[in-house]
Amino acid sequence: MIRRFFLANEPESGCAVLQGDEAHHLVRVLRAQIGDSVELFSGTGRRWMGRVTSLSRSEIVIAIESEPIEQPQPAVHVTLAVALPKGDRQKWLVEKLTELGVAELIPLEVDRGVAIPTDSARARLMRTVIESCKQCGRDRVMTISPSMSPSLLIAAQQDTLLWLASPDAATTPVSAPDSSPGKTRVLGVIGPEGGLTESELSLFLQAGFLGVSLGPHILRIETAAIAMAVKCLLPR
């Protein structure tokens, strides 16, 4: 099995350099040797095949042996704004959304939310994104953006299909003929397990969000996020 590693910087002059966690994993965990083959990806949709030429504790030099392979852009750019759960549930959610192909995750700041990640917490979650990309073969990393309030989130949207999942939202079939007039960007909003407040719900609906059903049962946040991601990614 070819080992995959994340490149913080794309190769230059036919060489790539692994440092930090990736170098440590290759040297200390996988016991790499000179001449070993590796696959590298930059997180921007490109990957290369290479061979280890130099090893040290902090740095690995890899000779690039192929032209870059470009992973096609997904047909739909999916952003999820989620009132994140606490603890390890965040990590699991990030892992699964990465595997599914979500382009961006925005932590949603709402009155009944229970967790807003700090900058250091977002950095840890980005490490989960990278590890998930390595495992599932994805070459474009999912972005984890700074948190946003509903008003800021709404103001940032342009030419985007807007969907809202909430037990309090009126439901409309997502297959409605006028629900996706050729738009290739979709924003799905997942409220907290305590539900959006009346003012938050009204703000989203007045901004043109379409309330969608994720099934007959009340879902935990990470389950709802996965269900919403699948709805957003399916052809319409």
N, C-alpha and C positions, 0 to 999 in steps of 0.2 A: 504494500500500500504506500502510495506517495504521501510524504509528509507535507502539510500546508502551513505556511507561515505568513504573518502580516508584516508588510513593509510600511514603516512610517514615511519613508521617502522613496520615490521611484528610482529604479536603477539609473546610473550614469556611467557612460563609457564602458558599457558591457559588464558592469559589476554592481552588486547590491550589498548592503551592509545591514546585518541584523544586530540590534542592541537591546538592552533592557530585558524585559520578561521573555521576549521571543528568543533571544540568544541564550538566556538561562535555561529555557525549556529544551532547546535543541541540544545544548552541551551537557547539562546536568541530569536531565530526565531521560532524554532519548539517546544519550551517549553517542552523538554524531561523530563521524570520522571524516577525514579528508577524502574527497571523492564521492561522498553520499549525494544522491539526487534529492532535490526538494522542489516544491511548487510554492511560488510566492504570489501574493496578491496585495494590491495597494489600497483596496477599499473604494476605489473609484471606478471599478468595473474591469480592470485589467489584471491579467496574471501572466506569469512567466515560469518557464522551467529553468532550473539552474543546478550547479554542482558546487559543493563546499570546497573552497581552496585554502582557507586559513581559519584557524580556531584559536580563540583565547577566552579567558573568563568573562570578558565583558563585550566581545565583538566577534562576529563571524562574517567573513567575506565570502561571497558567493558569485561565481562566474555565471553570467546569463547565457543560456544555450538555445534560446528560442526567441522568435519575434513575439511581441505581446499579443495575447489573445483577448479580444474584447467581448465581455459579456453583454448581450443586448439589453437595452433599456426595457424595463417592464412596460407592458401596454398601458397600465394604469398606475399613476403615482398616488400611493395611499398614505395619508397622514392620520394617525390616531391621537386625539387629545383625551387623556385618561386621568381621572382622579385616582392616583396610584394607591395600591394597598400598602401595608407595612411589611418590613422585614424581607424574608426570603421569597415571599410571593412576588415582590418586584422583580427579582432576578429571574424567576421562572417565567413571568410574563414577558420580559425582554427577550429571553431566549427563544420563546415560541413565536413571537412576532417577527423576530429576525428570520427564523426558519421559513415562515410563511411568505416573506417578501415585502413587509411593510417598509416604506421608505423613511418615515419620520415618526418619532414618538414625542409628544408634547405633554409634560405633566400639567394637569389642569388644576388651577387654584380655585376651589369652591368652598362655600361656607361649611359644608359637612365633610370636607376632605380630611383624611387622617395622616397624609404623608406628602411633604414637598421636599424633593431631594436637594441637598446642598450641592455646591460645585464638586466637592470631593466624592459625594455619593454618585453624582452623574458620571464622574470619571470611572468609578468602579463598575457602574452599569455599562459603560462603553466597553470596558474590558470583557464583560459578558457577551456583548454584541460581537466582538472580535472572535472570541472563542467559539461562539455559535456559527459564525461565518466559516471558520476553519473546519468545523465538523460537517456542515451541510453543503459546502461547495459554493456558497454565495460570495461573489467578488465585489459587491457594492455594500458597504456597511450601512446599517440603519442609523440615522442621526437621532440623538437624544438631545432635544433643544431645551433651553431654559424654560422654566414654568411660565404659564400665562393665565391671566384671569379670563373669564368669558368675554368681557368687552374687548380686551386686547386681541384675543384669538379671532373674534369676529372681524375686527378692523383689519387684520392681516390677510384676509382671504380675498382672492380675485379669481374669477372664472373657475370656481370650484364647486363640485356637487357636495352639498352639505347634508349630512345625516346625523341624527341624534337618537341614541338608544337610552331610554329611561322608562322605568315603570310608570312614570307620570305623564309620558308623552302620548299624544294621540297616535295610533299606529296606522300606517298606510303601506300597502304592499310595495316592496322595493322594485317590483317589475312594472310599476305603473308607466305607461308609455312616455309621459312627460317628465319622468324622474331623472333622466340622464341624457340631455340633448347633446350628445357627442363630446361631453367633457371627459378629459383624461386625468383630471386631478379630483380626488375624493378626500374629504375630511369626515372622519367618523368620531363622534363625541361619546364618551362613556362617563356617566356621572358616578358619584360615590354610592356605596351600598346603602347609605341612609337616604339616597335620592337627592335630586336637585331641589333647591328652594323654589317657591313659586316665582320669585323675581328672576332667578337664573333661568328657569324653564321658559318663562315669558320672553326673556331676552333672546334666547336661542330661536324660539319659534318665530318671533317678530323679524329676526334677521334672515328668515327663509329656510331654516333647517327643516328637513323632512323627518318626522318621527317614524322610526322603523322598529318592527318587532323582531326580537331575537328568540322567540319561542314563548311557550305558555308559562314558563317558570321564572322565578326570580333568580338571577345568576350572580355568582361572585364576580368581582371586578375582572379578574384575569380570564375567567370563562367568557364573560361578555366581550372582552377585548378580542379574544380569538374568534368568537362568532362574528363580530363586526368586521374584523379583518377579512374573513372568508367572504362575507357578503360584498365587501368593497372590491375584492380582487376578482370575483366571478365576472365573466362576460355579461354585458347588459345589452 
